[in-house]
């Protein structure tokens, strides 16, 4: 009986390992590929993973994409990919893994709504989609793009050791997460991404994100056209979303485009926490040189309760320096408040062991402005 059980266990283990396939992308060209070109393009590799089929006859064309099987891994024998000008849609669990020594670049097509869609709204549960050692650059075209690089819907996505740069979208510069999506980021950089509305780098809508050891630099939520606003130069939260940030750096992010004639809110130079029960926790992180053209040079929290439930903000062991709320040298009808933080209601605000220094505001609250309530005075904070 013991030997029979061991045999069954060994067979089951071998079968589980055999389930996953490795698919090698060997072409960086900007085409959708062909079953007879003897190449495996990224577009084809994703389809092979989704459908568990080859991209061509491997006997006559051995360099076509292998068939997927289970939670596949897509690797690259090329250093860069030019996007094929058609959105690539992931509907199965998969890992896209670049080169840890020199990241593989996926260079976007500006006429697309986004480069990648991770769509878990179908029959399959997407709980293990992973990206690592990749550069996502130049995705999207602003108003015609929902998000520059990636749209995540009802899926769990883990992104490690990757960079998002110079992407541009209407509702998020780089990543938009919606429909109960979960995005987990570690050791990532977001540089120079632009949203025409909220979330210069990331926009969360009914979704959650965890961010650890990441850097957000010079991202911009512009808010240039109605009904969008320019909230959250780096990150925006709307409609029951949550965010946990640890050991991360936010530098020189911007909310707004500096046009005093535009009436949209341009709050939260780094992070904008909207109403409707959004929950944010920030630990061991630094906010420096961020700028909002309205309230909250670094962070703005609109804590207007929805269904008697407020948003919440917790800040622990973090530093806020040289953030600014207001227009540079221009008059405006609004009076921007809160050089570092602007909080509508302090009842769900907790700040401890944090430093606020050199922040400025066009109007009130050089460091922190609170519309209603008071900040706990003895929590180890330095001003």
N, C-alpha and C positions, 0 to 999 in steps of 0.2 A: 504493500500500500504506500509506504514511504517513497519507494522509487517511482511508482506511478504518479504520485502527486508532484514529485520533483520534475518528472518529464513534462507534465501538464504545465507547470509553472514556467519551465524553460521555454516551452513552445509559445506560451502566451507572451513571455517577455520578448522573445525573438520577433514575434508578430508585431508587437507594439513598436519595436525599433524599426521594423521594415515599413511601417505605415508612412513615415515621413520621407519625403524626397528632397534632394538638393537640385535646384535648377540654376544653371549658370548662364548669365547674360553675357554674351560675347560680342555684342554690337552696340555702339553708342550712337548710331544713326537715328535721325528724326523721322523714321518711317514706322508704319504699323507692322511691317514685316510681311513675309510671304511664306507659305509652306514649302517653297522650292528655292529659297535664296540661301539655304544652308547656313542660316544665322539665327541666333536667339535674341530678339529684341526685348526690352523690358515690358512693353505692352503685351507681347506674346507670352512672356514668362508669367505675368499676373493671370492671364487667361488660363494658361496651363495649370497653375496652382488652383484657380477657382474651379475648374472643370475636370481636373485629373486626366487631362488628355495631352498628347504631344502637339507641338505646333507644326509638325510635318512628318514625313516618312523617315524615321531614323536610320533605316537600312540604306537608303539612297542618299539621304541628307543627314549625316550623323551629328552635325553641329546645330540642328534645330533644338528647340526647348524640350527637355524631358517632361514626362507626364508627372503631374503632382500626385500626392498620395498622403492625405492627412495634413498635419501641421507642417507645411513645407518650409524650406529655407531657400531664398533666392540670393545668390552671390554674384559677384561681378568679376570678369577678367579684363574689363576696361576701366579707365580712370574717370570717365564721365559719360553722361547720357544727355542727348539733346531731346527734349520732350517732343512726342510725335504729333502735337497739336490736336489731341483727342484725350479727354479725361480718362484716366486709368481708374477702374473701379475694383476695389478689393472686397470680396464677399465671403472669403474663407480665412481661417486663422493662418497666418504666414509670418515669417521673419524676413525682412530685407536687410542684408548685412553687407556693409562696404568694407573697405580696407582700414584697419585701425591705425596704420602708419601714414596713410594719405587718403583722406576721406573721398569717397566717390561722389561726384557732383551730379545732381539732376537739375538741368537748366531748363527753366520753364518756357511755356508758349504763352505769349501775352494775350491771345484772343480767347483763352479758356476761362470758364468760371472758377476753376482751381485745377491744380495738377493731378491730385489724387483724391478720390472719395473712398472712405472706409465705411461701408454700409452694412450695418447689422440689423436693419429693419426687416430683412427677409426671413426665411424659415430657419436659417442657421444662426446660432449664437456666436458672436465674435467676442471671445474673451481673451485672446492671445495673439494680437497683432503687434508686431515689434519692428522698430526701425533702429538701426545702429550704424555709426560711422558713415553718415551720409550728410551731404550739403544739399539743401533745397534752396535754389537761387532763382531770382528773376521770374517768379511765377505770378500770373494774374495781370490785369490791366486796369485795376481801379473799379470804376462804376460798373463795368460789365462782368466783373468777377466777384463771386460771393466771398471767397477767401483766396489769398494768393497761392498758397501751397497745398492746403489740406482741409477737407471737410470730413468731420467724424460724426457719424450718426448711430446712436444706440450700440456702441462698441467700446471695448476696453483696448486702449492703445498705449503701448509703452515705447517711449523714445529716449534712447541713451546716446550720449556722445555724438550729437549731431548739431548741425548749424542751419539756421533759417536766415537768409539775408536777401534784402532788396525785393521781397515779395510785396504784392499790392492787391488789395481787395476792397469791395464795397462795405462788407460787414466785419471783416477781420483781415489784418495784414497778412498773417501767415497761416494760423489755424483757427477754424471755427468748429466748436464742439456743441452739438445739439441733440435733442431727443434722448436724454439720459445717457449721454456718452461719458466716458471716464478716460482722461488723458493723464499719463504719468510721465514726467520729464526728469531726467537726471543728466548732469554734466552737458547741458545744451547751451547754445548761444543764439540769441535773436538780435540781429543787427540791421538797422535801417529798413525795417518793414513799415508799410504805410497802409492805414485803413482810411477810406473815405468817410467812415462813420466811427463806430466804437472799436476799441481793442486794436491798437496799433500792431501788436504781435498776435495776441490770443483773445478771442471772444467766447465766453461761456454762456450758453442759453439752456436752462434746465439741465445742466451738466456739472461735472466736477473735474478738478485738476489737482494734482500734487506736483510740486516743483522743488527739486533739491539740487543745490550746487549749480545753478544756472545763472547766466548773465544776460540782461536785457539792456541794450545800448542803442540810443538814438532812434527808437521807434516812435511813430507819430500816428495818433488818431485825429484826423483833420476836421471832421464834421463840416464838410463843404456844401452839402446839399440836403434839403428837407426830404423826409422826416428824420434823417439821421442826426446824431449829435457826435461830438468829438470826445467822448468820455473814455478815459483809460489809455494813456499813451502807450503803455505796454500791455495791460490786461483789463478787460471789462467783464463784469458779471451781471447777468440779468435773469430774472424769473427763476427763483429757487435753485441757485447754483452754489457751489462751495469751492473754496480754494485753500490749500495749505502750502505755504512757501517756507522753506528752510535753507539756510546757508547760501543765500543768493544775493546778487548785486543788480540794482536798477540804477542806471546812469543816463542822464541827458535824454530821457524820454519826454515827449511833448503831447499835450492834449489841446487841440485847436490849431487853427492856421493863422491866428493873429489878425483876422479881419473883424473889426469892431462892428461892422454892419450886419454880421450874421447873428441871428438870435438863438441858434442852437446852443445848448449847454456844452461847455468845453472844460469839464471838471476831471480832476485826478490825473496829474501829469504822468504818474506811473500806473496807478490802479484806480479804477472807478467801480465802487460797489453800489449797484442800483438797488431800488426798493424791491419788494416781493421776496423777503426772507432769503437773503444771500448771506453766507457764513464764510468769514475769512480769518485765517490764523497765520501770523507771520512770526518766524523765530530765527534769531541769529542772522539777520539780513541787513543790508545797507542800501539806503536810498540817497543818492547824491546828484545834485544838479538837474533834477527833473523840473518840468515847468508846465503849469496849466494856464490857459488864458482866462479861466474863470476860477472856481474855488478848488482848493486842495492841490498845492504844488506837487506833492508826492501822492497822497491818497485822499479820495473823496468818498464819503459814505452817505448816501441818501437813505436815511432811516425812517422814511414815511411808512408806518405799519400797513401791511396788507393782510386783511382778515385777522386783525389783532395780533399779528406776528411781526416782529421787527427783524431787520438784518443785524448781524453782529460782527464785531471786529476785535481781534485779540492780537496784541503786539508784545513780544517778549524778546529781551536782549538784542534789540536792533538799534540802528543808528540812522538819523536823518540829518543831513547837512546840505546847506546851500541850495535847497529847493525854493521855488518861487511861484507865487500865484499872482498873475496880472500881466498886462501888456507892457512891453518895453517901450517907454517913451510915447505911448499913444493914449488918448482919452477914450473912455468907454462908459456906457450907461451903467453896466454892472460894476459892483465894487468887490473884486475878488478877495476872498478871505482864506486864511489858513495857509501860511507858507509851506508847512509840512503836511498838516492834516486839516481837513474841514469835515466836521461831523454834525449831521442834523440833530441827532439825539444821542446823548452819552449813556443812556440806560443800558445799552448792550456793548459798551466800549470798555476794554481792559488793556491798559498799557503798563508794563512793569520792566524795570531794569534797562531802560532804553535811553538813548542820548539824542537831544534835539539841539542843533547848533547852527547858526548862520542862515537860517531860513527866513524868507521875507515875503510879505504880502502887500498888494496894492492898497488894501484897506485894513481890515482888522485881523488880529491873530497872527502875529509874526511867526510863531511856531505852530500853535494849534488853535483852531477856532471851533467852538462848540455852540450850536444854536440853542440847544436845550439840555439842561443837566450840567453836572460838573465832573471833572476828572478826579479820580481818587488821588489825593496829594502825597501819600506816603508809600508809594509803590517802588521806590528806588530809582526814579527817573531823574535825569540831569537835563537842565535847561540853561 
